[in-house]
Amino acid sequence: MNFLAMSISNLTTMKYILSTIFCVFLLGALNAQNESIFLHYHVNPTLINPGASGFSEGHELFLNGRLQNTGFDGGGSPQSYALSYNGRVSSTFGLGAQLFREDIASLTRTKFQLNYAFQFDKFENFKLGVGFSTEFESNRVPSDYQNNPLVDIDDILLIESIAGKNFFDASIGAWTEIKGNTFIGLSIPNLISQRINNIGSTDPDNTGLARYYILTGGHSFPVEGFNFILEPSILIRKARDTPFGVDFNVKAKYLEEKIIAGLTYRSGTGGNIALLLGTKFNDFKLFYSYDFAFQRFQRYNSGSHELTLSVVFGKEEKDRAEKHRK
């Protein structure tokens, strides 16, 4: 019995140590971007590209939530939430705003972002949006970590994060649509971080302002006579503090988007696969996806869940105004 009690105590201590190490590691390395967290960027492209702000008709409001590695016995599973808006405020200018929060173990990351985009749609079959974003991010851990005997209270990263470790950053992006059924986007995130990190660097792989990028493209194929649209797309991503990855997506829309289904395969770190279901009701859209990883860690959790709710408003008023001008 004593041996059993000692073993349980050792396991508990080991779990606590691993959790602490994991949290400290996050403080130093995890400035991972929400561009590389959410899978529903094909639903809300402003998550990955500021040039998409105000690109669609009307104004859009999105609520994204992602619960990752749910059911993990050790706790600390990442939970990410984003509330975002974007809309065109004039014939050539779009605005966007996003509030992002993520909780991982004892680390809380909060980010506020403003998007500004210029729209060019003078051509009949070609629309282009070019934009940039300004971002403020804060990372914090609770002050009671100072009372943890397994933590070095003199650790600089911990002290900074208890007080609030803050960052300013910026990104640029371009989003284009061709003939209404082909889209291409390119964004370059972390412009300020890249510039600061490159000061004094002599490593050729660690210089330049385009070390991080997100490139995406896709095309919609309507199936005549079946009221059915098939949309394959691809995303190539090299984001800060995350491995290089490629996403392969296919999305099917049926009965004017009353029924939406999709599949995503995300390469990198062993690979992930996600199943998507969605529906549209008037100006509301709802999407849910479940994904799991081809990794050993998948044995210890029940996968990840992502939910997106969107609403479009102001579109009818804009359409009426345009018809009146004509």
MITOR-80858 format. One record per residue (C-alpha): residue number from 1; residue in one letter; x, y, z. Coordinates in pm, 1 decimal, always signed. Example, Ala and Ser with C-alpha at 12.3 -4.5 7.8 and 13.67 -1.06 7.14 Angstrom:
2
<atom 1, "A", <+1230.0, -450.0, +780.0>>;
<atom 2, "S", <+1367.0, -106.0, +714.0>>;
This chain:
326
<atom 1, "M", <+0.0, +0.0, +0.0>>;
<atom 2, "N", <+283.2, +236.3, +83.5>>;
<atom 3, "F", <+445.8, +154.4, -249.9>>;
<atom 4, "L", <+116.3, +220.6, -430.2>>;
<atom 5, "A", <+66.6, +552.6, -250.2>>;
<atom 6, "M", <+424.1, +652.9, -330.3>>;
<atom 7, "S", <+374.1, +565.0, -699.2>>;
<atom 8, "I", <+54.5, +770.3, -718.8>>;
<atom 9, "S", <+230.4, +1061.6, -549.7>>;
<atom 10, "N", <+522.0, +1037.4, -792.6>>;
<atom 11, "L", <+285.7, +1031.0, -1092.0>>;
<atom 12, "T", <+99.6, +1335.2, -962.6>>;
<atom 13, "T", <+425.1, +1521.9, -908.4>>;
<atom 14, "M", <+551.1, +1423.8, -1252.3>>;
<atom 15, "K", <+226.8, +1543.8, -1414.3>>;
<atom 16, "Y", <+258.0, +1872.3, -1225.0>>;
<atom 17, "I", <+619.5, +1914.6, -1335.0>>;
<atom 18, "L", <+536.7, +1842.2, -1698.7>>;
<atom 19, "S", <+248.0, +2088.0, -1686.4>>;
<atom 20, "T", <+476.7, +2354.6, -1541.3>>;
<atom 21, "I", <+749.8, +2290.3, -1797.3>>;
<atom 22, "F", <+489.0, +2304.3, -2071.4>>;
<atom 23, "C", <+362.5, +2640.0, -1949.1>>;
<atom 24, "V", <+711.6, +2790.8, -1918.1>>;
<atom 25, "F", <+791.9, +2665.3, -2267.3>>;
<atom 26, "L", <+481.4, +2841.2, -2396.8>>;
<atom 27, "L", <+591.5, +3168.0, -2238.6>>;
<atom 28, "G", <+915.0, +3163.2, -2428.8>>;
<atom 29, "A", <+810.0, +3014.3, -2760.0>>;
<atom 30, "L", <+437.0, +3048.1, -2810.6>>;
<atom 31, "N", <+362.7, +3362.9, -2998.7>>;
<atom 32, "A", <+182.4, +3130.2, -3238.9>>;
<atom 33, "Q", <-63.3, +3317.5, -3452.2>>;
<atom 34, "N", <-438.2, +3272.0, -3470.6>>;
<atom 35, "E", <-375.9, +3244.1, -3845.7>>;
<atom 36, "S", <-238.6, +2895.2, -3777.5>>;
<atom 37, "I", <-492.2, +2790.9, -3512.7>>;
<atom 38, "F", <-836.7, +2807.6, -3670.9>>;
<atom 39, "L", <-941.2, +2573.0, -3950.1>>;
<atom 40, "H", <-1240.3, +2783.6, -4055.1>>;
<atom 41, "Y", <-1037.3, +3042.4, -4246.7>>;
<atom 42, "H", <-1220.0, +2932.3, -4563.9>>;
<atom 43, "V", <-1538.3, +3049.0, -4388.5>>;
<atom 44, "N", <-1383.4, +3367.4, -4247.6>>;
<atom 45, "P", <-1076.6, +3460.5, -4458.6>>;
<atom 46, "T", <-1008.4, +3771.9, -4247.5>>;
<atom 47, "L", <-861.2, +3529.5, -3991.1>>;
<atom 48, "I", <-561.1, +3486.2, -4220.4>>;
<atom 49, "N", <-564.9, +3787.2, -4453.1>>;
<atom 50, "P", <-644.5, +4155.7, -4379.3>>;
<atom 51, "G", <-695.5, +4214.4, -4753.1>>;
<atom 52, "A", <-1023.2, +4019.4, -4732.0>>;
<atom 53, "S", <-1178.4, +4281.2, -4500.6>>;
<atom 54, "G", <-1480.9, +4440.9, -4665.3>>;
<atom 55, "F", <-1439.5, +4219.4, -4970.0>>;
<atom 56, "S", <-1789.7, +4072.2, -4957.5>>;
<atom 57, "E", <-2114.6, +4260.9, -4990.2>>;
<atom 58, "G", <-2260.0, +4400.9, -4670.6>>;
<atom 59, "H", <-2112.9, +4374.7, -4322.4>>;
<atom 60, "E", <-2013.1, +4047.1, -4157.1>>;
<atom 61, "L", <-1989.8, +3947.1, -3792.9>>;
<atom 62, "F", <-1813.9, +3621.3, -3697.8>>;
<atom 63, "L", <-1782.5, +3427.8, -3375.2>>;
<atom 64, "N", <-1517.7, +3155.1, -3387.2>>;
<atom 65, "G", <-1442.5, +2908.1, -3110.3>>;
<atom 66, "R", <-1197.2, +2619.5, -3103.4>>;
<atom 67, "L", <-1148.2, +2361.4, -2826.7>>;
<atom 68, "Q", <-832.7, +2163.9, -2893.3>>;
<atom 69, "N", <-728.9, +1824.1, -2756.0>>;
<atom 70, "T", <-1045.1, +1797.2, -2546.7>>;
<atom 71, "G", <-1062.8, +1537.0, -2273.3>>;
<atom 72, "F", <-689.1, +1543.2, -2203.0>>;
<atom 73, "D", <-649.1, +1408.6, -1849.5>>;
<atom 74, "G", <-362.9, +1644.8, -1767.6>>;
<atom 75, "G", <-575.1, +1954.6, -1828.1>>;
<atom 76, "G", <-458.7, +2274.3, -1994.1>>;
<atom 77, "S", <-613.2, +2197.4, -2334.5>>;
<atom 78, "P", <-602.2, +2504.3, -2561.0>>;
<atom 79, "Q", <-922.7, +2704.2, -2593.2>>;
<atom 80, "S", <-931.9, +2976.9, -2858.8>>;
<atom 81, "Y", <-1204.2, +3233.7, -2929.7>>;
<atom 82, "A", <-1231.5, +3515.0, -3183.0>>;
<atom 83, "L", <-1497.5, +3779.4, -3236.0>>;
<atom 84, "S", <-1449.8, +3963.9, -3564.0>>;
<atom 85, "Y", <-1623.0, +4216.8, -3785.5>>;
<atom 86, "N", <-1551.4, +4335.0, -4137.0>>;
<atom 87, "G", <-1737.1, +4548.1, -4386.2>>;
<atom 88, "R", <-1696.4, +4797.0, -4666.2>>;
<atom 89, "V", <-1744.2, +5152.7, -4536.7>>;
<atom 90, "S", <-1707.1, +5314.6, -4880.0>>;
<atom 91, "S", <-1687.6, +5200.2, -5240.0>>;
<atom 92, "T", <-1310.2, +5152.9, -5213.7>>;
<atom 93, "F", <-1233.7, +5102.6, -4845.0>>;
<atom 94, "G", <-1300.9, +4819.2, -4600.4>>;
<atom 95, "L", <-1251.0, +4795.0, -4225.1>>;
<atom 96, "G", <-1219.0, +4503.0, -3989.0>>;
<atom 97, "A", <-1170.3, +4442.0, -3617.9>>;
<atom 98, "Q", <-1092.3, +4125.9, -3426.8>>;
<atom 99, "L", <-1071.1, +4033.7, -3059.4>>;
<atom 100, "F", <-888.9, +3707.5, -2995.1>>;
<atom 101, "R", <-836.0, +3516.3, -2671.2>>;
<atom 102, "E", <-659.2, +3188.5, -2604.8>>;
<atom 103, "D", <-612.5, +2991.9, -2282.3>>;
<atom 104, "I", <-342.4, +2723.8, -2271.9>>;
<atom 105, "A", <-270.1, +2571.3, -1930.9>>;
<atom 106, "S", <-204.0, +2880.5, -1715.8>>;
<atom 107, "L", <-117.3, +3107.3, -2007.7>>;
<atom 108, "T", <-377.8, +3357.3, -2131.1>>;
<atom 109, "R", <-312.4, +3528.8, -2462.9>>;
<atom 110, "T", <-526.5, +3823.7, -2571.2>>;
<atom 111, "K", <-500.6, +4000.9, -2904.4>>;
<atom 112, "F", <-678.9, +4299.3, -3059.1>>;
<atom 113, "Q", <-642.0, +4362.2, -3430.2>>;
<atom 114, "L", <-762.1, +4631.6, -3672.4>>;
<atom 115, "N", <-772.2, +4567.1, -4046.5>>;
<atom 116, "Y", <-768.8, +4830.1, -4321.1>>;
<atom 117, "A", <-824.6, +4730.2, -4682.9>>;
<atom 118, "F", <-847.6, +4910.8, -5015.5>>;
<atom 119, "Q", <-1085.0, +4755.7, -5270.4>>;
<atom 120, "F", <-1046.6, +4759.5, -5647.0>>;
<atom 121, "D", <-1344.3, +4621.6, -5839.3>>;
<atom 122, "K", <-1358.2, +4840.1, -6150.9>>;
<atom 123, "F", <-1308.6, +4538.7, -6373.9>>;
<atom 124, "E", <-1600.3, +4315.0, -6463.2>>;
<atom 125, "N", <-1444.3, +3978.6, -6375.9>>;
<atom 126, "F", <-1171.8, +4081.5, -6131.5>>;
<atom 127, "K", <-1184.0, +4209.9, -5772.6>>;
<atom 128, "L", <-881.4, +4288.9, -5557.7>>;
<atom 129, "G", <-842.0, +4384.6, -5194.1>>;
<atom 130, "V", <-509.4, +4502.7, -5052.3>>;
<atom 131, "G", <-488.8, +4557.3, -4678.6>>;
<atom 132, "F", <-280.0, +4571.4, -4365.4>>;
<atom 133, "S", <-343.8, +4517.3, -3996.7>>;
<atom 134, "T", <-217.6, +4664.4, -3671.7>>;
<atom 135, "E", <-213.7, +4429.7, -3373.9>>;
<atom 136, "F", <-167.7, +4446.6, -2998.6>>;
<atom 137, "E", <-110.1, +4124.9, -2802.8>>;
<atom 138, "S", <-74.4, +4054.4, -2432.4>>;
<atom 139, "N", <+42.8, +3731.1, -2266.2>>;
<atom 140, "R", <-20.5, +3671.6, -1896.5>>;
<atom 141, "V", <+9.4, +3399.6, -1633.2>>;
<atom 142, "P", <-150.3, +3415.9, -1284.9>>;
<atom 143, "S", <+56.7, +3567.7, -1005.5>>;
<atom 144, "D", <+6.8, +3259.6, -782.7>>;
<atom 145, "Y", <+268.7, +3082.8, -995.7>>;
<atom 146, "Q", <+520.8, +3261.5, -776.2>>;
<atom 147, "N", <+411.2, +3033.7, -490.4>>;
<atom 148, "N", <+472.2, +2717.5, -692.0>>;
<atom 149, "P", <+779.8, +2536.6, -548.3>>;
<atom 150, "L", <+854.6, +2386.5, -889.6>>;
<atom 151, "V", <+891.2, +2726.6, -1055.5>>;
<atom 152, "D", <+1197.8, +2948.8, -1053.2>>;
<atom 153, "I", <+1054.9, +3279.0, -927.4>>;
<atom 154, "D", <+1357.2, +3460.9, -1072.5>>;
<atom 155, "D", <+1283.5, +3339.3, -1426.1>>;
<atom 156, "I", <+1275.4, +3650.0, -1647.8>>;
<atom 157, "L", <+1007.7, +3514.8, -1882.3>>;
<atom 158, "L", <+781.4, +3429.2, -1589.5>>;
<atom 159, "I", <+827.3, +3769.7, -1426.4>>;
<atom 160, "E", <+750.3, +3948.0, -1754.5>>;
<atom 161, "S", <+441.8, +3736.1, -1817.3>>;
<atom 162, "I", <+300.8, +3785.1, -1467.1>>;
<atom 163, "A", <+329.2, +4159.3, -1520.5>>;
<atom 164, "G", <+191.9, +4118.1, -1871.9>>;
<atom 165, "K", <+415.0, +4056.6, -2171.6>>;
<atom 166, "N", <+291.7, +4284.2, -2451.0>>;
<atom 167, "F", <+361.1, +4294.6, -2823.0>>;
<atom 168, "F", <+281.1, +4523.5, -3114.3>>;
<atom 169, "D", <+277.2, +4380.9, -3463.3>>;
<atom 170, "A", <+150.6, +4434.4, -3817.0>>;
<atom 171, "S", <+62.9, +4227.0, -4123.5>>;
<atom 172, "I", <-13.8, +4290.1, -4489.5>>;
<atom 173, "G", <-222.0, +4090.3, -4734.8>>;
<atom 174, "A", <-388.7, +4079.8, -5074.8>>;
<atom 175, "W", <-711.0, +3897.6, -5161.2>>;
<atom 176, "T", <-846.7, +3858.5, -5513.4>>;
<atom 177, "E", <-1147.8, +3701.4, -5678.5>>;
<atom 178, "I", <-1160.8, +3613.6, -6048.7>>;
<atom 179, "K", <-1490.8, +3565.8, -6233.2>>;
<atom 180, "G", <-1666.3, +3516.7, -5900.8>>;
<atom 181, "N", <-1552.4, +3156.1, -5857.6>>;
<atom 182, "T", <-1172.0, +3165.3, -5814.6>>;
<atom 183, "F", <-997.6, +3319.4, -5514.5>>;
<atom 184, "I", <-629.8, +3372.5, -5436.6>>;
<atom 185, "G", <-483.2, +3525.2, -5122.5>>;
<atom 186, "L", <-135.2, +3606.1, -4993.7>>;
<atom 187, "S", <-56.8, +3750.4, -4651.6>>;
<atom 188, "I", <+268.1, +3824.9, -4471.4>>;
<atom 189, "P", <+218.9, +3829.5, -4092.2>>;
<atom 190, "N", <+445.2, +3951.3, -3809.0>>;
<atom 191, "L", <+617.0, +4229.2, -4001.4>>;
<atom 192, "I", <+735.2, +4410.5, -3689.1>>;
<atom 193, "S", <+837.5, +4089.3, -3510.0>>;
<atom 194, "Q", <+1033.8, +3977.7, -3813.9>>;
<atom 195, "R", <+1211.2, +4312.4, -3831.2>>;
<atom 196, "I", <+1305.2, +4307.1, -3461.2>>;
<atom 197, "N", <+1417.1, +3943.3, -3473.4>>;
<atom 198, "N", <+1636.2, +4009.7, -3778.8>>;
<atom 199, "I", <+1835.9, +4293.9, -3622.1>>;
<atom 200, "G", <+2197.7, +4182.6, -3603.1>>;
<atom 201, "S", <+2120.4, +3843.0, -3757.0>>;
<atom 202, "T", <+2385.2, +3689.1, -3984.2>>;
<atom 203, "D", <+2187.7, +3373.5, -4058.5>>;
<atom 204, "P", <+2066.1, +3387.5, -4423.4>>;
<atom 205, "D", <+1762.5, +3179.4, -4324.6>>;
<atom 206, "N", <+1668.3, +3432.0, -4056.3>>;
<atom 207, "T", <+1672.3, +3751.3, -4261.9>>;
<atom 208, "G", <+1423.0, +3932.3, -4479.8>>;
<atom 209, "L", <+1067.8, +4042.1, -4409.9>>;
<atom 210, "A", <+891.6, +3753.7, -4583.9>>;
<atom 211, "R", <+1007.5, +3458.8, -4375.2>>;
<atom 212, "Y", <+644.9, +3403.5, -4272.1>>;
<atom 213, "Y", <+365.3, +3384.9, -4525.2>>;
<atom 214, "I", <+22.4, +3236.2, -4589.9>>;
<atom 215, "L", <-76.6, +3156.3, -4947.2>>;
<atom 216, "T", <-419.6, +3021.7, -5032.5>>;
<atom 217, "G", <-628.1, +2961.5, -5341.1>>;
<atom 218, "G", <-939.6, +2778.9, -5450.7>>;
<atom 219, "H", <-1204.5, +2743.1, -5719.3>>;
<atom 220, "S", <-1579.8, +2672.8, -5716.6>>;
<atom 221, "F", <-1717.9, +2420.6, -5965.2>>;
<atom 222, "P", <-2096.6, +2438.4, -6007.4>>;
<atom 223, "V", <-2254.6, +2106.6, -6104.1>>;
<atom 224, "E", <-2525.1, +2197.0, -6350.9>>;
<atom 225, "G", <-2870.7, +2056.1, -6291.6>>;
<atom 226, "F", <-2803.3, +1946.3, -5933.4>>;
<atom 227, "N", <-2787.9, +2281.0, -5748.1>>;
<atom 228, "F", <-2451.8, +2163.6, -5619.6>>;
<atom 229, "I", <-2115.4, +2344.2, -5588.3>>;
<atom 230, "L", <-1780.3, +2179.0, -5521.6>>;
<atom 231, "E", <-1498.3, +2399.2, -5389.2>>;
<atom 232, "P", <-1146.7, +2255.3, -5353.6>>;
<atom 233, "S", <-879.7, +2482.6, -5204.5>>;
<atom 234, "I", <-526.9, +2475.1, -5071.7>>;
<atom 235, "L", <-337.6, +2673.8, -4809.3>>;
<atom 236, "I", <+40.5, +2688.9, -4775.6>>;
<atom 237, "R", <+151.9, +2830.4, -4442.5>>;
<atom 238, "K", <+481.3, +2921.7, -4281.2>>;
<atom 239, "A", <+385.6, +3093.1, -3955.1>>;
<atom 240, "R", <+587.3, +3203.4, -3657.0>>;
<atom 241, "D", <+667.5, +2932.7, -3399.8>>;
<atom 242, "T", <+474.1, +2668.5, -3594.8>>;
<atom 243, "P", <+603.1, +2410.6, -3843.9>>;
<atom 244, "F", <+560.1, +2457.2, -4217.6>>;
<atom 245, "G", <+229.3, +2309.8, -4326.9>>;
<atom 246, "V", <-7.4, +2262.3, -4617.3>>;
<atom 247, "D", <-386.3, +2230.3, -4590.2>>;
<atom 248, "F", <-590.2, +2051.1, -4854.0>>;
<atom 249, "N", <-960.3, +2140.1, -4837.2>>;
<atom 250, "V", <-1270.0, +2036.6, -5024.7>>;
<atom 251, "K", <-1610.5, +2186.2, -4950.6>>;
<atom 252, "A", <-1947.6, +2095.7, -5102.2>>;
<atom 253, "K", <-2251.5, +2327.2, -5101.5>>;
<atom 254, "Y", <-2598.0, +2194.2, -5177.4>>;
<atom 255, "L", <-2940.7, +2360.0, -5211.8>>;
<atom 256, "E", <-2802.0, +2715.8, -5202.3>>;
<atom 257, "E", <-2582.9, +2636.4, -4901.3>>;
<atom 258, "K", <-2864.5, +2488.2, -4695.8>>;
<atom 259, "I", <-2635.7, +2186.8, -4663.8>>;
<atom 260, "I", <-2257.0, +2229.7, -4646.6>>;
<atom 261, "A", <-2001.8, +1955.0, -4591.4>>;
<atom 262, "G", <-1625.5, +1951.3, -4615.2>>;
<atom 263, "L", <-1298.8, +1774.2, -4547.8>>;
<atom 264, "T", <-957.8, +1915.5, -4455.1>>;
<atom 265, "Y", <-622.7, +1742.0, -4435.3>>;
<atom 266, "R", <-351.5, +1944.5, -4257.1>>;
<atom 267, "S", <+5.0, +1825.3, -4304.9>>;
<atom 268, "G", <+287.2, +1888.3, -4060.2>>;
<atom 269, "T", <+353.0, +1741.6, -3712.6>>;
<atom 270, "G", <+208.3, +1408.3, -3817.3>>;
<atom 271, "G", <-101.5, +1541.4, -3993.0>>;
<atom 272, "N", <-460.9, +1621.4, -3899.1>>;
<atom 273, "I", <-791.1, +1550.4, -4067.9>>;
<atom 274, "A", <-1109.1, +1750.8, -4009.3>>;
<atom 275, "L", <-1472.2, +1692.0, -4100.8>>;
<atom 276, "L", <-1693.8, +1996.9, -4159.9>>;
<atom 277, "L", <-2070.9, +2042.0, -4147.0>>;
<atom 278, "G", <-2255.9, +2368.4, -4202.9>>;
<atom 279, "T", <-2580.3, +2533.1, -4300.3>>;
<atom 280, "K", <-2713.9, +2871.3, -4410.7>>;
<atom 281, "F", <-3044.5, +3023.6, -4301.6>>;
<atom 282, "N", <-3117.7, +3364.0, -4455.2>>;
<atom 283, "D", <-2826.7, +3582.4, -4339.6>>;
<atom 284, "F", <-2699.9, +3337.3, -4076.6>>;
<atom 285, "K", <-2441.6, +3062.8, -4124.3>>;
<atom 286, "L", <-2335.4, +2794.2, -3880.2>>;
<atom 287, "F", <-2030.8, +2568.5, -3918.6>>;
<atom 288, "Y", <-1895.8, +2289.7, -3701.6>>;
<atom 289, "S", <-1587.8, +2074.8, -3753.1>>;
<atom 290, "Y", <-1425.5, +1790.6, -3566.8>>;
<atom 291, "D", <-1060.8, +1704.1, -3625.3>>;
<atom 292, "F", <-813.8, +1452.8, -3493.0>>;
<atom 293, "A", <-441.1, +1402.4, -3536.8>>;
<atom 294, "F", <-234.3, +1112.6, -3667.4>>;
<atom 295, "Q", <-4.7, +1131.7, -3366.1>>;
<atom 296, "R", <+55.1, +931.8, -3049.7>>;
<atom 297, "F", <-82.4, +1217.4, -2840.6>>;
<atom 298, "Q", <-423.6, +1151.6, -2999.4>>;
<atom 299, "R", <-451.0, +848.2, -2770.4>>;
<atom 300, "Y", <-478.0, +1080.0, -2470.6>>;
<atom 301, "N", <-747.7, +1318.2, -2595.2>>;
<atom 302, "S", <-1077.9, +1304.7, -2779.5>>;
<atom 303, "G", <-994.2, +1538.5, -3066.5>>;
<atom 304, "S", <-1066.2, +1904.0, -3135.8>>;
<atom 305, "H", <-1388.7, +2092.6, -3201.3>>;
<atom 306, "E", <-1439.6, +2419.7, -3387.1>>;
<atom 307, "L", <-1756.6, +2626.1, -3422.0>>;
<atom 308, "T", <-1826.7, +2935.1, -3632.2>>;
<atom 309, "L", <-2140.3, +3147.7, -3633.0>>;
<atom 310, "S", <-2171.2, +3431.6, -3885.1>>;
<atom 311, "V", <-2430.7, +3692.2, -3972.5>>;
<atom 312, "V", <-2443.4, +3935.8, -4265.7>>;
<atom 313, "F", <-2623.4, +4267.6, -4226.5>>;
<atom 314, "G", <-2656.9, +4590.6, -4425.9>>;
<atom 315, "K", <-2652.6, +4407.2, -4758.3>>;
<atom 316, "E", <-3010.9, +4482.0, -4863.0>>;
<atom 317, "E", <-2972.5, +4852.4, -4788.4>>;
<atom 318, "K", <-2658.9, +4865.0, -5000.0>>;
<atom 319, "D", <-2823.9, +4680.1, -5289.2>>;
<atom 320, "R", <-3118.8, +4918.9, -5283.8>>;
<atom 321, "A", <-2885.6, +5219.8, -5285.4>>;
<atom 322, "E", <-2697.0, +5085.0, -5586.1>>;
<atom 323, "K", <-3017.8, +5018.3, -5777.0>>;
<atom 324, "H", <-3137.5, +5371.6, -5697.8>>;
<atom 325, "R", <-2814.8, +5521.7, -5835.2>>;
<atom 326, "K", <-2859.5, +5324.2, -6156.8>>;
